[in-house]
Amino acid sequence: MADVTKFSGTFISDIFNSRFRTTSKKLTSLYAFLFVFVAFTFFLAFFPSSFNNSSSSPWFTNLFTLTTPNTDESYRSHFSSIFTFFFPPENSHNSTSINNTTTTQVFKPQNVSIFNDTISNNQTQNGDFHRSGKEAFNSTSPVSQLENATISTILSGGKAIADKKNKHDTSSSKVGEEIDEGLIRSLSKCDMFDGSWVRDESYPLYKSGSCKLIDEQFNCFLNGRQDNGYYKLKWQPKGCNLPRLDAKKLLEMLRGKRLVFVGDSLNRNMWESLICILKSAVNDEKKVYEEFGRHHFRTEAWYSFMFEDYKCTVEFFVSPFLVEEWVVTEKNGTKRETLRLDTVSESADKYKTADIIVFNTGHWWTHEKTSLGKDYYQEGSHVYKELNVLEAFRKALTYWGRWVDANINPTKSLLFFRGYSASHFSGGQWNSGGQCDHETEAIRNTSYLSPYPSKMVVLEKVLRGMNTPVTYLNVTRMTDFRKDGHPSIYRKQNMSEQERKSPLSFQDCSHWCLPGVPDSWNEILYAQLLVKLKNQI
């Protein structure tokens, strides 16, 4: 290079000396020109990247550019200089993960459209981006043009961070979607009520003794029951796997909604179970409370728990028959209780607009007054002298079904009807010395199960005749296995004098301990909601 420069300078100097009588002023201009020429030549040799966007200087490109192997790094400069070859930079701001070589890439936030608007509460609360993974990045952004790179998005401190993966990695968002879709397909085809109980040490869904909202009659753990098998069993259908109830996901599904239970104390059992499950998943338990300030749930006709962070309520309306309990005044002024088979319960107008409603009835139809059916059932002003309980049940449910068809909007509300829950009194009934305190194991042999109740046959026929779709939660058989799950003698802590003298004569073999069997009803309800609300998940 020096020789070329020297030769050029001598040659030009001779020309000037021979043709002009050089003055000192002109000589100064000559050397200034030579300096500029040499500096420009040096600049092109060692810093050609300034001409990256120009193809007008092929000579310089061929002279000063190293030949590089063909790679996918099309976004990098094709004009790497000799200087760069000998002195590689310590850090590169434009690189990707290729052939298992991990580097980083920095994107300017204004150049990458990460989210169209905002991220739903479901995604931010749960950290679950499976559904939004494909949609998170704008297809025109530089990120989407990187081949062999899979992008997942994390929202951290209000900044979007792009995390690229090796081309052999599987997209987490795609896998999540496939799992969800496969699960929903499986659940939608599955008979969730045909199965068996299996022990699972990861249960219960909330720690026994941890939920202070459980009524005393259901709180077997605090009432002194020592065995734990009754809350270690989960329901396993034959044709599918029930997903474990994800309380946070369910709360997101319920955001801004009303979930209402309507029925007898067995639905209260299920309602309290769900309250405990959901409450165990919130960040601040002070933001979960009964709207009317109540702490006991056996004396009022309506209870409502507010989950403040999710703006949703989980409510219970007492209506053991679904139709109205009534009082008739006789001519002599005496009053007599009847059951109106042609009028729904008084509270119906308060729950008919709820988003999700779970109905039940059954147990009160087995009590002495309803079983005998003498001077008890009423239609209009007519009181039947005697009416078969099964016929009365059919009339009541038929009217209830007509009321639902006329008053509940099926495009707004999802309806469920939970079937009859089996009792296990041995040696008598609930009011005649029936017992179950010695039961600590579930039934294994199906030959010991009871026949399907005739009242549930009537229910199924009524549901089929309705215009409004109602999902039947047929828990009868699954509960029949669970003779071990009742409170029995562990239904209360402080017994009366009579109960202390004969504790075995005052047992509860109808309701269920919590945690326990109703938790599985709620897992089935959760699975049903996953299928029915799949577009909202």
Buried (B, 14 or more C-beta within 10 A) or exposed (E): EEEEBEEBBEEBBEEBEEEEEEEEEEEEEBEEEBEEBBEEBEEBBEBBBEBEEEEEEEEBBEEBBEEEEEEBBEEBBEBBBBBBEEEEEEEEEBBBBBEEEEEBBEBEEEEBBBBEEEBBBBBEBBEBBBBBBBEBBBEEBBBBEBEBBBBBBEBEEEEBEBEBBBBEEEBBBEEBBEEBEEBBEBBBEBEBBEBBBEEEEEBBBBEBEEBEBBBBBBBBBBBEBEEBEBBBBBBBBEEBEBBEBBBBBBBBBBBEBBBBBBBBBBBBBBBBBBBBBBBBBBEEEEEBBBEEEBEEBEEEEBBBBBBEBBEBBBBBBBBBBBBBBBEBEEEEEEEEEBBBBBBBBEBBEBBBBBBBBBBBBBBBBBBEBBEEBEBBBBBEEEBBEEBEBBBBBBBBBBBBBBBBEEEBEBEEBBBBBBBBBBBBBBEEBBEEBBBBBEBBEBBEEEEEEEEBBEBBEBBBEBBEEBEBEBBBBBBBBBBBBBBBBBBBBBBBEEBEEEBEEEEBBBBBBBBBBBBBBBBBBBBBBBBBBBBBBBEEB
